[in-house]
């Protein structure tokens, strides 16, 4: 009359234990805020360090100082965002290569283009992020990448 029916719990998608998927990832509470702050601050800081090392200290002392810093900050965000997205997609080596090549090129371009204004310096620095965005656009997601 009655048959024994075995009930099993089903988990979708099933864990792939061999590749390490499904492992618990420890989240750091302020990591995203720190990454956003670093994305905004790295280019103005590097710009002023390089200009001080070369002997041409470029400290804006007039009312346009905020415009100068804002132009540089907005120029550094695309490289940081592109490399961050590459890292999260699982292309760690590509992200590190884009940082290693893009940061010196972006800072050197921003120092060279500063004579044309702060927005020109920011645009030249933002163009250094093109390799990261091209790799992101045409690269496939790696298996096990954090999303």
Secondary structure as the mmCIF struct_conf table of DSSP 4:
data_model
#
loop_
_struct_conf.conf_type_id
_struct_conf.id
_struct_conf.beg_label_comp_id
_struct_conf.beg_label_asym_id
_struct_conf.beg_label_seq_id
_struct_conf.end_label_comp_id
_struct_conf.end_label_asym_id
_struct_conf.end_label_seq_id
BEND BEND1 UNK A 12 UNK A 13
HELX_LH_PP_P HELX_LH_PP_P1 UNK A 14 UNK A 15
TURN_TY1_P TURN_TY1_P1 UNK A 17 UNK A 22
HELX_LH_PP_P HELX_LH_PP_P2 UNK A 26 UNK A 28
TURN_TY1_P TURN_TY1_P2 UNK A 29 UNK A 30
HELX_RH_AL_P HELX_RH_AL_P1 UNK A 31 UNK A 53
TURN_TY1_P TURN_TY1_P3 UNK A 54 UNK A 55
BEND BEND2 UNK A 62 UNK A 62
TURN_TY1_P TURN_TY1_P4 UNK A 63 UNK A 64
HELX_RH_AL_P HELX_RH_AL_P2 UNK A 65 UNK A 89
TURN_TY1_P TURN_TY1_P5 UNK A 90 UNK A 90
HELX_RH_AL_P HELX_RH_AL_P3 UNK A 92 UNK A 112
HELX_RH_3T_P HELX_RH_3T_P1 UNK A 113 UNK A 116
HELX_RH_AL_P HELX_RH_AL_P4 UNK A 118 UNK A 127
TURN_TY1_P TURN_TY1_P6 UNK A 128 UNK A 129
HELX_RH_AL_P HELX_RH_AL_P5 UNK A 130 UNK A 138
HELX_LH_PP_P HELX_LH_PP_P3 UNK A 139 UNK A 142
TURN_TY1_P TURN_TY1_P7 UNK A 143 UNK A 144
#
